[in-house]
Amino acid sequence: MQIAIVGAGTSGLFLNRLLSGRKGLHTTLFEQSEKAGTKLRASGGGKANLLNTDIRPEHYNHPEFLRRLLQQADAARVQRLWESFGLLTRSDDEGRVYPLSLCAQTAVDTLLPPGMDTDIRYGCTVRELQAENGKWHLNGEAESFDKVVLCSGSPAGMIPDKRKAYNAYLHSLSLETTPLSPSLVGFRIRRYPKRLNGCRAKAEVRLLQNQREIFRETGEITFKEDGLSGIVILNASAHYNRLENKEGAYLLLDFLYARPEWSLQEHLRLHRDLSGVLHPKLHALYLQQAFDPKNFRLDIEAPYDLAFAQVCHGGIPVEKVDDTLALRGHPGVHIAGELLDIDGVCGGYNLFFACACACVIADNLCKDAH
Ligand SMILES: Cc1cc2nc3c(=O)[nH]c(=O)nc-3n(C[C@H](O)[C@H](O)[C@H](O)COP(=O)(O)OP(=O)(O)OC[C@H]3O[C@@H](n4cnc5c(N)ncnc54)[C@H](O)[C@@H]3O)c2cc1C
């Protein structure tokens, strides 16, 4: 069986590794760039947070879809597979799993080990897919494939120029993505106090809209020139994206979350200012415009551009695929990874999703080959 894999990124390489050496199966990867595994290599600040030992459906935008996928490929299975490829892994106290080397390149290397017979066509952008007599042809070429797996990801983290060729072939399948927006990204803030630029502080972060709480998590925040970043903020952005109408969404930061008994009035009565409480940059702001450090409000203007996002919210609607990730109405085509309208929060959820999809598709292609 001849299998074309569109995109040599995380899901494409993982699938290729799973199918490699399987009797009766031959894979060919088509990759638009000159390198494989670019996003995997950049993931987790170059350390690649591969998965989380506590993968839960509610950490994704379509929990029901994840519930069904997890019955076929859960975190333990994906971690075992990484180990079976020769990648030693370690998990931290929060269940985040990384290569033991703490180097994402190690993960890429285990997907492309020396001696493995891999057919990757670099610099080959797939622009068209056509079915003829039960076989698939790419870019109008005579070469034919029995199956095609779409692993072409999303344009998150890419500068606008590089986004153009992404998923260029979707029109030939009459497929459209839902609107794409940046997720796992920082926020630009309205009337932002620029003097906070460079401050880092830990806080309990709440995302609210019309006083309704949408998200709450504690973590370190990085104050930038015109807005906020940090894992807790990126996670807030995933929940912000799920709001149909984003008008009036704001963040409330509690810098004293670890001291619930603390009282602003009592502290001021005893010490006159908050210099022993707040980061100096926050304190300087407090002296200029007093605020309650348990309820510091920041109004969201917009998420930062897609170029700064780790993932895209939006993609091919999940209803377009069945539980085997086969594309409905196009026999022989499967979809894996971020190309689907699935996004998870920070902590290894997105790389896991790409690899879990590859597992499910590999299971089904192996079944079909017999
Ligand atoms: C900076 C950054 C840090 C991240 N950190 C983490 C992390 O620590 N943990 C985590 O879980 N997730 C993380 N992510 C998200 C994670 O990297 C992605 O969700 C995951 O790599 C998606 O895998 P994929 O296979 O769907 O797509 P990709 O890995 O992006 O692969 C898609 C491939 O398809 C190719 N392609 C696209 N269109 C075409 C075409 N028409 N023809 C041929 N080739 C094409 C692309 O060039 C690319 O190589 C991070 C993302 C970024 C940007």
The ligand as a Tripos MOL2 file, in Angstrom:
@<TRIPOS>MOLECULE
LIG
   53    58     1     0     0
SMALL
NO_CHARGES

@<TRIPOS>ATOM
      1 C1          7.0470   28.1440   19.6150 C.3       1 LIG1
      2 C2          6.1630   26.9430   19.8240 C.ar      1 LIG1
      3 C3          6.3130   26.1890   20.9890 C.ar      1 LIG1
      4 C4          5.4820   25.0860   21.2100 C.ar      1 LIG1
      5 N1          5.6730   24.3270   22.3300 N.ar      1 LIG1
      6 C5          4.8860   23.2410   22.5430 C.ar      1 LIG1
      7 C6          5.1160   22.3540   23.6480 C.ar      1 LIG1
      8 O1          6.0990   22.4840   24.3890 O.2       1 LIG1
      9 N2          4.2320   21.3330   23.8410 N.ar      1 LIG1
     10 C7          3.1670   21.1010   23.0070 C.ar      1 LIG1
     11 O2          2.3990   20.1680   23.2470 O.2       1 LIG1
     12 N3          2.9790   21.8610   21.9030 N.ar      1 LIG1
     13 C8          3.8050   22.9010   21.6490 C.ar      1 LIG1
     14 N4          3.6330   23.6560   20.5090 N.ar      1 LIG1
     15 C9          2.5830   23.2360   19.5470 C.3       1 LIG1
     16 C10         3.0770   22.0180   18.7130 C.3       1 LIG1
     17 O3          4.3860   22.2590   18.2370 O.3       1 LIG1
     18 C11         2.1550   21.7830   17.5280 C.3       1 LIG1
     19 O4          0.8180   21.6940   17.9840 O.3       1 LIG1
     20 C12         2.5090   20.4850   16.7860 C.3       1 LIG1
     21 O5          3.8450   20.5040   16.3420 O.3       1 LIG1
     22 C13         1.5790   20.3040   15.5940 C.3       1 LIG1
     23 O6          1.9760   19.1660   14.8830 O.3       1 LIG1
     24 P1          1.4360   18.9430   13.4030 P.3       1 LIG1
     25 O7          2.0210   17.6710   12.9270 O.co2     1 LIG1
     26 O8         -0.0300   19.0810   13.3680 O.co2     1 LIG1
     27 O9          2.0090   20.1680   12.5610 O.3       1 LIG1
     28 P2          3.5360   20.6390   12.3250 P.3       1 LIG1
     29 O10         4.4550   19.9910   13.2850 O.co2     1 LIG1
     30 O11         3.5100   22.1160   12.2580 O.co2     1 LIG1
     31 O12         3.8810   20.0440   10.8830 O.3       1 LIG1
     32 C14         3.2530   20.4980    9.7160 C.3       1 LIG1
     33 C15         4.2400   20.3350    8.5700 C.3       1 LIG1
     34 O13         3.5290   20.4070    7.3270 O.3       1 LIG1
     35 C16         4.2950   21.1940    6.4120 C.3       1 LIG1
     36 N5          3.3340   21.7040    5.4090 N.ar      1 LIG1
     37 C17         2.3420   22.6030    5.5810 C.ar      1 LIG1
     38 N6          1.6380   22.7930    4.4460 N.ar      1 LIG1
     39 C18         2.2330   21.9880    3.5120 C.ar      1 LIG1
     40 C19         1.9560   21.7210    2.1280 C.ar      1 LIG1
     41 N7          0.9430   22.3080    1.4750 N.pl3     1 LIG1
     42 N8          2.7650   20.8300    1.4760 N.ar      1 LIG1
     43 C20         3.8030   20.2010    2.1280 C.ar      1 LIG1
     44 N9          4.0930   20.4320    3.4320 N.ar      1 LIG1
     45 C21         3.2980   21.2910    4.1260 C.ar      1 LIG1
     46 C22         4.9270   22.2590    7.3010 C.3       1 LIG1
     47 O14         6.0590   22.8390    6.7020 O.3       1 LIG1
     48 C23         5.2830   21.4370    8.5470 C.3       1 LIG1
     49 O15         6.5650   20.8670    8.4560 O.3       1 LIG1
     50 C24         4.4680   24.7410   20.2650 C.ar      1 LIG1
     51 C25         4.3470   25.5040   19.0830 C.ar      1 LIG1
     52 C26         5.1740   26.5860   18.8640 C.ar      1 LIG1
     53 C27         5.0290   27.3840   17.5930 C.3       1 LIG1
@<TRIPOS>BOND
     1     1     2 1
     2     2     3 ar
     3     2    52 ar
     4     3     4 ar
     5     4     5 ar
     6     4    50 ar
     7     5     6 ar
     8     6     7 ar
     9     6    13 1
    10     7     8 2
    11     7     9 ar
    12     9    10 ar
    13    10    11 2
    14    10    12 ar
    15    12    13 ar
    16    13    14 ar
    17    14    15 1
    18    14    50 ar
    19    15    16 1
    20    16    17 1
    21    16    18 1
    22    18    19 1
    23    18    20 1
    24    20    21 1
    25    20    22 1
    26    22    23 1
    27    23    24 1
    28    24    25 2
    29    24    26 1
    30    24    27 1
    31    27    28 1
    32    28    29 2
    33    28    30 1
    34    28    31 1
    35    31    32 1
    36    32    33 1
    37    33    34 1
    38    33    48 1
    39    34    35 1
    40    35    36 1
    41    35    46 1
    42    36    37 ar
    43    36    45 ar
    44    37    38 ar
    45    38    39 ar
    46    39    40 ar
    47    39    45 ar
    48    40    41 1
    49    40    42 ar
    50    42    43 ar
    51    43    44 ar
    52    44    45 ar
    53    46    47 1
    54    46    48 1
    55    48    49 1
    56    50    51 ar
    57    51    52 ar
    58    52    53 1
@<TRIPOS>SUBSTRUCTURE
     1 LIG1         1 GROUP 0 **** ****
